[in-house]
Amino acid sequence: MKLAVFDFDSTLMDGETIDFLAKPLGLEEKVAKITEEAMAGRLDFFESLIERVALLKGLENSLAVDICKSLPLMPGAMETVAKLKEKGYKVVCFSGGFRIGTTPAKEKLGLDADFSNILHHKNGILTGLVGGDMMFGFSKGDMIQRVQAMLGVSKENTLVAGDGANDVSMFPYADKRVAFCAKDILKKEANIIVDTKDLTQILEHI
């Protein structure tokens, strides 16, 4: 068995979920600046996530769900996932973003699983609180070891792909390490670099 783990925001999906959610509140630019700093590794991921989600307080949960149903997939995402599955890969998504975004994408793409965070809401309104599987900078590295152990997949048969600092922690556990339109902090750890928005370029290295 083989395993492929993809980041969601700016990897499987063309953009950052939290930036889309901040737009109706007029906070897209403010949130995007914090996201940029976190993805470049200049801010602690956990602290930046807490800070950004707090800015979403007051957004209607139903609106957040609707926004996340129509997030744009990255060019080549459908073809790449399908081809990897043909080649015997289990394909999963690890995201420091949110389940309301990753689960619709999982269904569209035919992913085997998605691991992400949950936006807390009460009385139909986001509270500005968040919890889940992917809260910390080390979370993806922690989770990939669990998934590999559960499936019996070796490092040699693992591919990972991401774009930002919170993807670094899973790179030591894969022989194929893809930096996709990535920040320099991730490119330094990669052995496959794709600098154009076309996920099918990864297939050339499989």
For each residue, the residues with C-beta under 8 A, 3 or more apart:
1: 88 90 151 152 153 157
2: 87 88 89 90 153 157 158 159
3: 89 90 92 147 148 151 153 157 158 159
4: 84 89 90 91 92 158 159 160 161
5: 92 93 94 140 144 147 158 159 160 161 170 174
6: 11 12 91 92 93 94 160 161 162
7: 10 11 12 93 94 95 140 161 162 163 164 167 180
8: 11 12 13 17 93 94 95 97 101 102 105 114 116
9: 13 15 16 17 18 95 96 97 101 163
10: 7 13 14 15 16 39 74 163 164 180 181
11: 6 7 8 74 161 162 163 180 199
12: 6 7 8 73 74 77 93 105 109 199
13: 8 9 10 17 71 72 73 74 77 101 105
14: 10 72 73 74 75 197
15: 9 10 19 20 71 72
16: 9 10 19 20 32 35 97
17: 8 9 13 20 21 68 71 95 97 98 101
18: 9 21 22 31 35 52 53 56 97 98
19: 15 16 22 23 28 31 32 35
20: 15 16 17 23 28 67 68 71
21: 17 18 24 56 59 64 67 68
22: 18 19 25 27 28 30 31 32 52 55 56
23: 19 20 26 27 28
24: 21 59 63 67
25: 22 55 56 58 59
26: 23
27: 22 23 30 31 55 56
28: 19 20 22 23 31 32
29: 32 33
30: 22 27 33 34 55
31: 18 19 22 27 28 34 35 52 55
32: 16 19 22 28 29 35 36
33: 29 30 36 37
34: 30 31 37 38 43 48 51 52
35: 16 18 19 31 32 38 39 48 52
36: 32 33 39 40
37: 33 34 40 42 43 48
38: 34 35 41 42 43 44 45 48 49 164 165 166
39: 10 35 36 163 164 165 166 183
40: 36 37 164 165 183 184 185
41: 38 164 165 168 183 185
42: 37 38
43: 34 37 38 47 48
44: 38 47 48 137
45: 38 48 49 96 136 137 165 166
46: 49 50 135 136 137
47: 43 44 50 51
48: 34 35 37 38 43 44 45 51 52
49: 38 45 46 52 53 96 117 130 135
50: 46 47 53 54 130
51: 34 47 48 54 55
52: 18 22 31 34 35 48 49 55 56
53: 18 49 50 56 119 128 129 130
54: 50 51 57 128 129
55: 22 25 27 30 31 51 52 128
56: 18 21 22 25 27 52 53 59 64 119 126 128
57: 54 126 127 128
58: 25 125 126 128
59: 21 24 25 56 63 64 125 126
60: 63 64 124 125 126
61: 64 65 119 121 124 125 126
62: 65 66 124
63: 24 59 60 66 67
64: 21 56 59 60 61 67 68 100 119 121 126
65: 61 62 68 69 100
66: 62 63 69 70
67: 20 21 24 63 64 70 71
68: 17 20 21 64 65 71 98 100 101 104
69: 65 66 104
70: 66 67
71: 13 15 17 20 67 68 101 104 105
72: 13 14 15
73: 12 13 14 77 78 105 108 109
74: 10 11 12 13 14 77 197 199
75: 14 197 198 199
76: 79 80 198 199 200 201
77: 12 13 73 74 80 81 109 199
78: 73 81 82 108 109
79: 76 82 83 199 200
80: 76 77 83 84 199 200 202 203
81: 77 78 84 85 91 109 110 111
82: 78 79 85 86 110
83: 79 80 86 87 200 203 206
84: 4 80 81 87 89 91 159 203 206
85: 81 82 88 89 91 110
86: 82 83
87: 2 83 84 206
88: 1 2 85
89: 2 3 4 84 85 159
90: 1 2 3 4 112 151 153
91: 4 6 81 84 85 109 110 111 112
92: 3 4 5 6 111 112 113 114 115 147
93: 5 6 7 8 12 102 105 106 111 113 114 115 116
94: 5 6 7 8 115 116 134 139 140 143 144 170
95: 7 8 9 17 98 101 102 114 115 116 117 134
96: 9 45 49 116 117 134 135 139 140 166
97: 8 9 16 17 18 101 102 116 117 134
98: 17 18 68 95 101 102 116 117 118 119 130 132
99: 102 103 114 116 117 118 119 132
100: 64 65 68 103 104 119
101: 8 9 13 17 68 71 95 97 98 104 105 116
102: 8 93 95 97 98 99 105 106 114 115 116
103: 99 100 106 107 114
104: 68 69 71 100 101 107 108
105: 8 12 13 71 73 93 101 102 108 109 111 114
106: 93 102 103 109 110 111 113 114
107: 103 104 110
108: 73 78 104 105
109: 12 73 77 78 81 91 105 106
110: 81 82 85 91 106 107
111: 81 91 92 93 105 106 114
112: 90 91 92
113: 92 93 106 147
114: 8 92 93 95 99 102 103 105 106 111
115: 92 93 94 95 102 133 134 143
116: 8 93 94 95 96 97 98 99 101 102 132 133 134
117: 49 95 96 97 98 99 130 131 132 133 134 135
118: 98 99 130 131 132
119: 53 56 61 64 98 99 100 126 129 130
120: 126 127 128 129 130 131
121: 61 64 124 125 126 127
122: 125 127
123:
124: 60 61 62 121
125: 58 59 60 61 121 122
126: 56 57 58 59 60 61 64 119 120 121
127: 57 120 121 122
128: 53 54 55 56 57 58 120
129: 53 54 119 120
130: 49 50 53 98 117 118 119 120 135
131: 117 118 120 135
132: 98 99 116 117 118 135
133: 115 116 117 139 143
134: 94 95 96 97 115 116 117 139 140 143 166
135: 46 49 96 117 130 131 132 139
136: 45 46 139
137: 44 45 46 165 166 168 169
138: 141 142 169
139: 94 96 133 134 135 136 142 143 166 169
140: 5 7 94 96 134 143 144 162 166 167 169 170
141: 138 144 145 168 169 170 171 172 173
142: 138 139 145 146 169
143: 94 115 133 134 139 140 146 147 170
144: 5 94 140 141 147 148 158 160 170 173 174
145: 141 142 148 149 173
146: 142 143 149 150
147: 3 5 92 113 143 144 150 151 153
148: 3 144 145 151 152 153 154 155 158 173
149: 145 146 152
150: 146 147
151: 1 3 90 147 148
152: 1 148 149
153: 1 2 3 90 147 148 157 158
154: 148 157 158
155: 148 158 173 174 175
156: 175
157: 1 2 3 153 154 175
158: 2 3 4 5 144 148 153 154 155 173 174 175 176
159: 2 3 4 5 84 89 174 175 176 177 178 202 206
160: 4 5 6 144 167 170 171 173 174 176 177 178
161: 4 5 6 7 11 178 180 199 202
162: 6 7 11 140 166 167 170 178 179 180 182 186
163: 7 9 10 11 39 167 179 180 181 182 183 186
164: 7 10 38 39 40 41 167 182 183 185 186
165: 38 39 40 41 45 137 168 183 185 186
166: 38 39 45 96 134 137 139 140 162 169
167: 7 140 160 162 163 164 170 171 182 186
168: 41 137 141 165 171 185 186 189
169: 137 138 139 140 141 142 166 172
170: 5 94 140 141 143 144 160 162 167 173 174
171: 141 160 167 168 174 177 186 189 190
172: 141 169
173: 141 144 145 148 155 158 160 170
174: 5 144 155 158 159 160 170 171 177
175: 155 156 157 158 159
176: 158 159 160 191 192 205 206
177: 159 160 171 174 189 190 191 192
178: 159 160 161 162 190 192 193 194 202 205
179: 162 163 182 186 187 189 190 192 193 194
180: 7 10 11 161 162 163 194 199 202
181: 10 163 194 195 196 197
182: 162 163 164 167 179 186 187 190 193
183: 39 40 41 163 164 165 186 187
184: 40 187 188
185: 40 41 164 165 168 188 189
186: 162 163 164 165 167 168 171 179 182 183 189 190
187: 179 182 183 184 190 193
188: 184 185
189: 168 171 177 179 185 186
190: 171 177 178 179 182 186 187 193
191: 176 177
192: 176 177 178 179 202 205
193: 178 179 182 187 190
194: 178 179 180 181 198 199 201 202
195: 181
196: 181 201
197: 14 74 75 181
198: 75 76 194 201
199: 11 12 74 75 76 77 79 80 161 180 194 202
200: 76 79 80 83 203
201: 76 194 196 198 204
202: 80 159 161 178 180 192 194 199 205 206
203: 80 83 84 200 206
204: 201
205: 176 178 192 202
206: 83 84 87 159 176 202 203
